[in-house]
Amino acid sequence: MTYIHFIINPVSGDGRHSLSDLYIRQFFPADRFKIRADYTLRKKHALSLTASALEQNPDIIVACGGDGTINEVASCLIGTGVELGIIPLGSGNGLASHLNIPHDIEKSLEVIRDRRKIRIDAGRINQHYFFSNAGVGIDAMVIKKYEHSAGRMLFSYIRAAVASSFEYKAQPTVVYFDDRVIPIRPFMVFVSNSNEMGYSMSLTPDAMLTDGRLNLVLIPELSFIEKIALGYHILNRSVSRFKKAQHHLVQNLCVEMPNRIFTDAQIDGEHYKLRTNSCRISVAPAVLTVLV
Ligand SMILES: Nc1ncnc2c1ncn2[C@@H]1O[C@H](COP(=O)(O)OP(=O)(O)OP(=O)(O)O)[C@@H](O)[C@H]1O
């Protein structure tokens, strides 16, 4: 008997999906599968639901939602040996797209039933895990604005990005990795484990979830025209042609903003106000088993 526990975010994406316990059970014969499902009621609820589910010794816990829900569930699974399933119900669905998990609910349930596994890396920024990406530049402001917008859709994301590009003030920053010390006033300090940010956009189209490395993108302050060019390249996954972006493969780095007390960050597309001006970022290789 395989025990699969589903954690469903009822409001992810446009909030109009109808994934339910009853619907899921149709795909898993009762003589072979034990199925349980919980629904999240608020931000961070998937953390406590996953912790409670783990006490019942499931074989698989399935995050049904977007990158935010996946982050909450997957963060709890590290070191447990419990496998992660994903039903992509989010708006951006960056991680699921990288993993080629079908966006069709029925097909993604089949992926879980087939139980083909891979082990992927996780990123860490201070005490928080990330599986897709994290950033402490303009992307943190974009996500903060996006979270306050009426709907989580591509249009809201682009509107948040345009507004942030006028408002964002680069801070004096020092980035340390390997033997390098890079002083920069960054437009972006973006670290990615996956090759997609969501909505098919990417700053790191060559990133791999299994290489034991994170892809660091550093972009200095930009003129108005350069910001438009960067937006174009992100939408077209062609940032390698944007000459002001520096790309590095790293295992550990530190980002310090000496003039700040707190750091605005985005972690897997959720905004965080970190209570420090120093971020230690690292990769934890092959720590999560995912069904693909
Ligand atoms: N019942 C709920 N009501 C309000 N917010 C919720 C609820 N359940 C979960 N959340 C929060 O909803 C937010 C968005 O979830 P999620 O990331 O899964 O979807 P998304 O943002 O549409 O997708 P993506 O991150 O892929 O773009 C997360 O911060 C999550 O914690």
PDBQT file of the ligand as one rigid body, heavy atoms in Angstrom, charges set to zero:
ROOT
HETATM    1  N1  LIG A 301      -6.115  29.601   1.508  1.00  0.00    +0.000 N 
HETATM    2  C1  LIG A 301      -5.209  30.522   1.209  1.00  0.00    +0.000 A 
HETATM    3  N2  LIG A 301      -5.548  31.828   1.127  1.00  0.00    +0.000 NA
HETATM    4  C2  LIG A 301      -4.646  32.782   0.784  1.00  0.00    +0.000 A 
HETATM    5  N3  LIG A 301      -3.350  32.518   0.482  1.00  0.00    +0.000 NA
HETATM    6  C3  LIG A 301      -2.951  31.222   0.542  1.00  0.00    +0.000 A 
HETATM    7  C4  LIG A 301      -3.851  30.166   0.900  1.00  0.00    +0.000 A 
HETATM    8  N4  LIG A 301      -3.168  29.001   0.849  1.00  0.00    +0.000 NA
HETATM    9  C5  LIG A 301      -1.900  29.316   0.485  1.00  0.00    +0.000 A 
HETATM   10  N5  LIG A 301      -1.765  30.635   0.296  1.00  0.00    +0.000 N 
HETATM   11  C6  LIG A 301      -0.585  31.369  -0.191  1.00  0.00    +0.000 C 
HETATM   12  O1  LIG A 301      -0.782  31.614  -1.573  1.00  0.00    +0.000 OA
HETATM   13  C7  LIG A 301       0.447  32.048  -2.144  1.00  0.00    +0.000 C 
HETATM   14  C8  LIG A 301       0.571  31.650  -3.586  1.00  0.00    +0.000 C 
HETATM   15  O2  LIG A 301       0.687  30.292  -3.715  1.00  0.00    +0.000 OA
HETATM   16  P1  LIG A 301       1.456  29.560  -4.894  1.00  0.00    +0.000 P 
HETATM   17  O3  LIG A 301       2.851  30.014  -4.987  1.00  0.00    +0.000 OA
HETATM   18  O4  LIG A 301       1.191  28.125  -4.686  1.00  0.00    +0.000 OA
HETATM   19  O5  LIG A 301       0.664  29.995  -6.202  1.00  0.00    +0.000 OA
HETATM   20  P2  LIG A 301       1.027  31.051  -7.303  1.00  0.00    +0.000 P 
HETATM   21  O6  LIG A 301       1.698  32.241  -6.700  1.00  0.00    +0.000 OA
HETATM   22  O7  LIG A 301      -0.227  31.292  -8.075  1.00  0.00    +0.000 OA
HETATM   23  O8  LIG A 301       2.051  30.266  -8.250  1.00  0.00    +0.000 OA
HETATM   24  P3  LIG A 301       3.576  30.572  -8.650  1.00  0.00    +0.000 P 
HETATM   25  O9  LIG A 301       4.337  30.797  -7.374  1.00  0.00    +0.000 OA
HETATM   26  O10 LIG A 301       4.030  29.346  -9.381  1.00  0.00    +0.000 OA
HETATM   27  O11 LIG A 301       3.529  31.784  -9.531  1.00  0.00    +0.000 OA
HETATM   28  C9  LIG A 301       1.523  31.483  -1.232  1.00  0.00    +0.000 C 
HETATM   29  O12 LIG A 301       2.121  32.545  -0.517  1.00  0.00    +0.000 OA
HETATM   30  C10 LIG A 301       0.721  30.611  -0.262  1.00  0.00    +0.000 C 
HETATM   31  O13 LIG A 301       1.308  30.497   1.011  1.00  0.00    +0.000 OA
ENDROOT
TORSDOF 0
